């Protein structure tokens, strides 16, 4: 009698139980191996029908499959690597009972973004672009298309006393299915370790193994006092609203943060940014300028390898007229992180105020590459290109800036900066009606905002409404915007430049 053939069952230690494990075994990113399953027959099994989160594979099957296709697959993986992995990070949902932890949830997402930005092989959508979708409800695949990223991190936070539950999942934007997920049930003291773990897992999943330098870059340089960190997160929330009163609140919170933790570099950088902003736009006093410089020096002393601290230092030195030192700080920030938007943006404005248009445009263009969805840089660059008689480039950038601003306003209708910048672009295009409409919306919300008044003056000047333009720029100076370089070098004001009252204003500015 012939023996009955026995089915060979792979040993349990041969089994890989997730996309992450499969990707690690093949030394590729999770998206690559998912695509190989769809397009090249990668032998992956499912526990529950088509649910991609419940997958497993046998090493022996993967080995045979790889051997039969190695040459083609290595070329394919190399091509994909050259394109780079990309990710957006959504603000985490607040699952706390009181629903009062939105700033805390956004802070966690923000910190993860900052960590991921340090990985050169990973393209990371900016905070501004990702956080537009904080309201929820949009399909992750649609968000991915809008942000032009291949993966999306979404999560939730439940904070109750000292207990912290953070749930995250990394989603493939092509399929809408999760690639990796995890739940952390820890104490509040573990917050920074959790953030490090999440960033580490994302990078390993999308970009493969980390180099020792990258491993080190993902570790927090300083784990701040938790109360100080809470103040810092609240302060950043106010800072990003860019209103005079918001800035005052941010100053108080950052100051409390450094009081609680005197070694907290990020909080000092936040203070420096606030005081620099206030010095330019509302309170041009020596005391404010000195505060900005003191805080920025503390930031770079505490963390000299922080590009954010160096950019803040450059900003404070720039407003003080210490040009050579400011330029050195900006260059250091850019060397540490070539994709840091703030460093490029502050540096561009530094050159513009000094009438160095060619140098300003170089930095604006770099800022636009770092944050393609930004509306300020295209519109400011368009003005410079007009001044340089490069009309076609100016026209294209202005169109892009207006579109970016209007997309931003769909989700943030009360953003005064977007209103006056869009108004500026529309006026330059000759659309005076819509320009006036946007200005009216902004002025109704913040009639005493110096920067809004200044930009209203620019818009009215372009529309040849001389009386309104003069009234607005005079009010802007009275409300604190007294940086003479703007009034002297802004070509938008050329239609009123010979007006006696404008000349008087320049004399008053010294």
Secondary structure, DSSP 8 states (H G I E B T S, - for coil): -----------GGGEE-SHHHHHHHHTS-HHHHHHHHHHH----EESSTT-TTSEEEEHHHHHHHHHHHHHHHHHHHHHHHHH-EEEEE---EE-STT---HHHHHHHHHHHHHHHTT-TTEEE--HHHHGGGTT--S-HHHHHHHHT-SEEEEEEEEEETTEEEEEEEEEETTT--EEEEEEEEEEGGGHHHHHHHHHHHHHHHHH-S--HHHHHHTS-S----HHHHHHHHHHHHHHTT--HHHHHHHHHHHHHHHHH-TT-HHHHHHHHHHHHHHHHHT---HHHHHHHHHHHHHHHHH-TT-HHHHHHHHHHHHHTT-HHHHHHHHHHHHHH-TT-HHHHHHHHHHHHHTT-HHHHHHHHHHHHHH-TT-SHHHHHHHHHHHHTT-HHHHHHHHHHHHHHHHHHHHH-TT-HHHHHHHHHHHHHHT-HHHHHHHHHHHHHH-TT-HHHHHHHHHHHHHTT-HHHHHHHHHHHHHTT---HHHHHH-GGGGGGTT-HHHHHHHHHH-
